[in-house]
Amino acid sequence: MKRIKSIKKLETILKENLEGKVSKAVYEKLREKLIKMYKEHGLYEEELQAIIDETIRRYDISQVEPGEPVGTVAAQSLGEPSTQMTLRTFHYAGVREFNITLGLPRLIEIVDARKKPSTAIMEIYLDDEHKYSEEKAKEIARKIETTTIENIAKEIIVNPFEGAIIVLDPEMLMDKGVTPETVIKVLEKLKLGKVYQDEEDPNTIRIDLKPEKADYTKIERIRVKISKAKVKGIKGINKVIIQKRGDEYILVAEGSNLAEVMKIPGVDYRRVYTNNIAEIEEVLGIEAARSAIIREVINVLEDQGLDVDVRHVMLLADMMTWTGKVKQVGRMGIAGEKTGVLARAAFEMTVQKLAEAAVSGEEDPLVGVTENVIVGQPVPVGTGIVEIYMTPYKPYGRGEEE
Amino acid sequence: MSKKQPNILEHELVPKHEILSPEEALEVLKELNIKPYQLPWISINDPVVKAIGARPGDIIRIIRKSPTAGETIAYRYVAVDTVKPKKKGA
């Protein structure tokens, strides 16, 4: 028995015998543990070798075997817990500041690859300069949050005789950091007529409507146009709340506009997050969308107290992003792109799918699981995946005989 | 208002992407015993592909952070979109 003399020696043995044979996470964990053990008790070379061999053996056993129906297992592992979610879903609504879609409806949304989630939420992290002060966080929140005339006006009166009168609320102006001058600039862009400040009250703005606009039939439309005019902020973001997480302030926004928010100075664009997966795909690419799908699904499941292995979710995300675009798990996506006619027909719209296939003269090579279940053959799963490929003997009298 | 275009490659959701040299690509295909199209794809219009300047037919190595394995390596094949993306009326 040979005692290992130094940690360095231990590391070299480990590196030579284990690296590349197991995953990085396992390697690092084992290394840590061994160093701790070494410091406490010391180790013999033979012991170390035995530990390494056992680790490799266990690692190999834990891996998925060829033919294992990982897709079916993943589907069931996600499907069964989701049946338990339904009943508990509704009670969560309204508890938080925002009404976030949770539970089964949200899971369906993700899996269907909807272009817009029913409740879009952004998490905006701030850079070092802004994240420790509530004041500075508020400054950025103001820049991001959409402010319309409606938000800062006490009164909006429009009639054909006097034109439009907008009475601004000084408190709201302070809160949102807007001056009457900026409001005037915004209103001028609407091209309704001459815009000017009232002589007596600086917070009252008047618009002399152009003669062709001063018409009873158009008044209401003009009023809406004025009240919805955007004074500042980013399109699509309606409400921003400042939250404290740990020792930093972050902004949580209702609505989502990833591309624009990332450009705002003071925002830590490396960590900006939205729950709109389609937007992530567009701005950050397919791999980011994959990570986002995993993150969102795990969030939903954890929120409901369900414990599903990440690997199942990873497989789901891999399948959804296989073609380089986020595809839904359904008739228009993964299930609709299966190679076999019978497999597609077995999923949804059986008659249509069969008719379509018949019209275009498709053949089914019976390679998938579903097709083989339908025709009653052994399915290519597990031990059934093995086939014999045989090269028959060459005919007698020719070839290799002497 | 905006100073510079943020670098999307630095975003925490984006794993590291590397373009493989033709020799490396061949080695990968040989080891996996597959044709390029059998790899997962990545669109030529993907923002990351544009950022690293990959071209159709390239194979990209993606080094992902994985909660189970620490780090995993995946490959994607740069493919041309068959369906043109719909132009949004900005």
Interface residues (C-beta under 8 A of the other chain):
Chain A: S23 K24 A25 V26 Y27 E28 M262 K263 I264 P265 Y269 R270 R271 V272 Y273 I280 E282 V283 L284 G285 I286 E287 A288 S291 A292 V310 R311 M314 D318 T321 W322 T323 G324 K325
Chain B: M1 S2 K3 Q5 P6 I8 E10 H11 E12 L13 V14 P15 H17 P40 W41 I42 S43 D46 P47 V48 V49 I62 R64 S66 P67 T68 A69 G70 E71 T72 R76 A79 D81
